[in-house]
Amino acid sequence: MPALKISDLHVSFGSTEILRGISLDVEPGETLGVLGESGCGKSLTGLAAMRLLPPGGTITQGTIELQGKQLTKISESQMRRIRGGEIAMVFQDPFTCLNPMMRIGDQIAEAIDLHQRVGSKRAKTKAIEQLESVRVPAPESAARKFPHQLSGGQRQRVMIAMAFSCHPKVLIADEPTTALDVTLQAQILALLKELQSQEGTAVILISHDVGVIAGVADRIAVFYAGKVIETGSAGQIIKSPAHPYTQGLLASMPGESAKLYSIPGQPPRFTELPIGCSFAPRCKFQFEKCELEPGLIAANNTLAACWLQEGTNA
């Protein structure tokens, strides 16, 4: 059974649909990389799974199952007991997610006591242990500090410590390395993999950085305009992407060429989506059939929402 399974998820803000039928799943101990440009629905999918949609956002269709438990049908009070305990999230900007008025140790201890009911004293001890496990220097001293007294890398480690403190079955990591330099990025990703291995946690890693996803993911789901447009094993997608959009993302990575490739045009606005394939206006392979929206088509050991894949199966 998947640790988390999202099926045909639709999320709207008023009359505008942003997530347009997202389906994905992740197994215990597996890392699913979610890849795509900013604004394609990656982070919104994570927030929907946590039942933390921004004001105005509504799940209009679909299911979210956490080890068989239907999260879209439970009350908010029930979800509060699950959120942070069975499913946790590392947010993109730890500085805005940590309470500036609370000491670091107290924030981690609060989460531990809320879900594990171990008492205040034991929770504070476990908070220091968690800081030590994520290699925050001088954990006892760090526990007494406020967020602004820590570096960006240390704050991200605190967020990871908080996320793993209650041994979640699923961890959603939303751009956890965006604001960090290359060295710290590598350290944070290695730390996530180490803790995941120890806990057997299913991880959904959200990023626009192909290099980050390629380095740690077992499988990849590529998002575009609120849909999954390609999915498959990380090795297969990195080696031989089927969708023209995925091909463009990989070609945009720094390499031997001095000139970086850039996908022409801009992602469409959700209020002005083109008829048929959403990527067609930016695609050099566009042809008449692209006026119809493709579903995921099997090709090259991946699934890609592109009519070109029909030819590979002929």
MARDO-342195 format. One line per 2 residues: number of its first residue (from 1); their letters; for each residue y, z, x of C-alpha. Coordinates in steps of 0.25 Angstrom, whole numbers. Layout:
BEGIN
NUM) a) Y Z X | ...
This chain:
BEGIN
1) mp) 0 0 0 | 14 -3 5
3) al) 23 8 9 | 34 1 2
5) ki) 33 -11 -7 | 45 -18 -14
7) sd) 42 -28 -24 | 52 -38 -30
9) lh) 64 -29 -28 | 77 -34 -35
11) vs) 90 -26 -33 | 103 -30 -40
13) fg) 117 -25 -39 | 123 -28 -53
15) st) 119 -43 -56 | 117 -46 -41
17) ei) 103 -46 -36 | 102 -42 -21
19) lr) 87 -40 -19 | 80 -51 -26
21) gi) 65 -48 -26 | 62 -40 -13
23) sl) 47 -38 -10 | 42 -31 2
25) dv) 33 -20 7 | 30 -12 19
27) ep) 17 -5 23 | 15 9 29
29) ge) 18 8 44 | 24 -6 43
31) tl) 38 -11 46 | 44 -21 37
33) gv) 56 -28 42 | 67 -33 32
35) lg) 75 -43 38 | 88 -51 34
37) es) 103 -53 35 | 112 -42 29
39) gc) 114 -42 14 | 100 -48 11
41) gk) 94 -36 4 | 87 -29 15
43) sl) 94 -15 15 | 95 -16 0
45) tg) 80 -17 -1 | 78 -4 7
47) la) 88 3 -1 | 81 -1 -14
49) am) 68 4 -8 | 75 17 -6
51) rl) 81 17 -20 | 95 18 -13
53) lp) 102 5 -18 | 117 5 -17
55) pg) 125 7 -30 | 123 -4 -40
57) gt) 110 -8 -34 | 98 -9 -44
59) it) 83 -12 -42 | 81 -22 -54
61) qg) 67 -26 -51 | 55 -24 -41
63) ti) 47 -12 -36 | 48 -3 -24
65) el) 35 4 -21 | 34 16 -10
67) qg) 19 17 -8 | 17 13 -23
69) kq) 28 22 -28 | 38 14 -36
71) lt) 52 18 -31 | 59 10 -42
73) ki) 54 18 -53 | 56 32 -48
75) se) 68 41 -51 | 79 43 -41
77) sq) 75 58 -39 | 60 53 -36
79) mr) 66 43 -26 | 74 53 -19
81) ri) 61 60 -15 | 55 47 -10
83) rg) 68 42 -3 | 68 48 11
85) ge) 54 53 10 | 45 42 7
87) ia) 54 31 9 | 66 32 19
89) mv) 77 23 24 | 85 22 38
91) fq) 98 16 34 | 106 6 42
93) dp) 118 15 45 | 113 29 48
95) ft) 128 34 50 | 131 31 35
97) cl) 117 37 30 | 118 50 37
99) np) 126 61 31 | 138 63 40
101) mm) 140 78 36 | 126 82 39
103) ri) 119 85 52 | 108 75 56
105) gd) 97 86 55 | 101 91 41
107) qi) 100 76 36 | 86 74 41
109) ae) 82 88 37 | 87 86 23
111) ai) 79 73 21 | 66 81 26
113) dl) 68 93 17 | 71 84 5
115) hq) 58 77 6 | 49 86 13
117) rv) 54 100 8 | 51 107 22
119) gs) 64 116 21 | 77 115 28
121) kr) 73 122 41 | 60 113 43
123) ak) 68 101 39 | 78 103 50
125) tk) 67 105 60 | 60 92 55
127) ai) 74 84 56 | 75 88 71
129) eq) 61 83 73 | 64 70 66
131) le) 76 68 75 | 67 71 87
133) sv) 57 60 82 | 68 49 81
135) rv) 72 53 95 | 86 58 92
137) pa) 91 65 105 | 92 81 104
139) pe) 87 81 89 | 91 95 87
141) sa) 105 93 91 | 105 79 83
143) ar) 101 86 71 | 114 95 71
145) kf) 123 83 72 | 130 74 62
147) ph) 127 59 61 | 140 55 68
149) ql) 136 63 80 | 124 54 82
151) sg) 124 40 88 | 120 28 79
153) gq) 106 28 85 | 104 43 83
155) rq) 108 42 68 | 98 31 66
157) rv) 87 39 72 | 92 50 62
159) mi) 90 41 51 | 76 37 55
161) am) 73 52 57 | 78 55 43
163) af) 70 43 38 | 57 47 44
165) sc) 59 62 42 | 51 62 29
167) hp) 40 52 33 | 43 41 24
169) kv) 33 30 20 | 44 19 21
171) li) 56 18 30 | 67 8 27
173) ad) 75 6 39 | 88 -2 36
175) ep) 94 -8 48 | 91 4 57
177) tt) 96 -2 70 | 108 -10 65
179) al) 119 -2 72 | 111 1 85
181) dv) 111 -6 98 | 98 -13 103
183) tl) 92 -1 110 | 94 9 99
185) qa) 88 -2 89 | 76 -2 97
187) qi) 75 13 98 | 77 14 83
189) la) 66 4 79 | 56 10 89
191) ll) 59 23 83 | 56 18 69
193) ke) 43 11 73 | 39 24 80
195) lq) 42 33 68 | 35 22 58
197) sq) 23 22 67 | 22 38 66
199) eg) 24 39 51 | 18 26 46
201) ta) 31 22 39 | 33 9 32
203) vi) 46 4 38 | 56 -7 32
205) li) 65 -11 43 | 78 -18 37
207) sh) 86 -26 47 | 94 -39 49
209) dv) 89 -39 64 | 77 -48 66
211) gv) 75 -42 80 | 74 -28 74
213) ia) 64 -32 63 | 55 -41 72
215) gv) 54 -29 82 | 48 -19 72
217) ad) 44 -25 59 | 29 -28 55
219) ri) 34 -37 43 | 47 -43 39
221) av) 54 -46 26 | 66 -56 27
223) fy) 77 -54 17 | 87 -64 12
225) ag) 96 -63 0 | 88 -51 -6
227) kv) 75 -57 -5 | 63 -57 5
229) ie) 63 -71 11 | 52 -69 21
231) tg) 42 -59 24 | 30 -58 34
233) sa) 25 -51 47 | 36 -49 57
235) gq) 29 -57 67 | 27 -69 58
237) ii) 42 -69 53 | 48 -67 67
239) ks) 38 -78 73 | 39 -88 62
241) pa) 49 -85 51 | 47 -94 38
243) hp) 60 -92 31 | 72 -100 36
245) yt) 80 -87 35 | 70 -79 43
247) qg) 70 -90 53 | 86 -90 54
249) ll) 86 -74 56 | 76 -76 67
251) as) 84 -87 74 | 96 -78 73
253) mp) 90 -69 83 | 96 -69 97
255) ge) 86 -77 106 | 87 -87 118
257) sa) 97 -95 111 | 112 -92 114
259) kl) 116 -96 100 | 111 -87 88
261) ys) 106 -94 76 | 113 -91 63
263) ip) 108 -93 49 | 119 -102 42
265) gq) 127 -96 30 | 126 -83 24
267) pp) 117 -75 15 | 120 -78 0
269) rf) 127 -68 -8 | 118 -62 -19
271) te) 128 -66 -30 | 127 -80 -25
273) lp) 113 -83 -21 | 109 -97 -20
275) ig) 99 -104 -29 | 85 -104 -24
277) cs) 83 -99 -9 | 94 -90 -5
279) fa) 93 -94 9 | 93 -109 6
281) pr) 109 -111 9 | 107 -106 23
283) ck) 93 -113 26 | 92 -126 34
285) fq) 79 -129 27 | 85 -129 13
287) fe) 79 -139 3 | 78 -142 -12
289) kc) 68 -132 -15 | 76 -120 -10
291) el) 84 -121 -23 | 72 -113 -28
293) ep) 70 -98 -23 | 57 -97 -15
295) gl) 48 -85 -15 | 40 -80 -3
297) ia) 31 -91 2 | 20 -89 12
299) an) 21 -96 25 | 18 -93 40
301) nt) 13 -79 36 | 26 -75 30
303) la) 32 -76 16 | 45 -84 16
305) ac) 54 -87 4 | 56 -102 8
307) wl) 52 -115 2 | 49 -121 16
309) qe) 37 -112 16 | 30 -120 6
311) gt) 28 -131 16 | 21 -122 26
313) na) 11 -119 15 | 8 -133 12
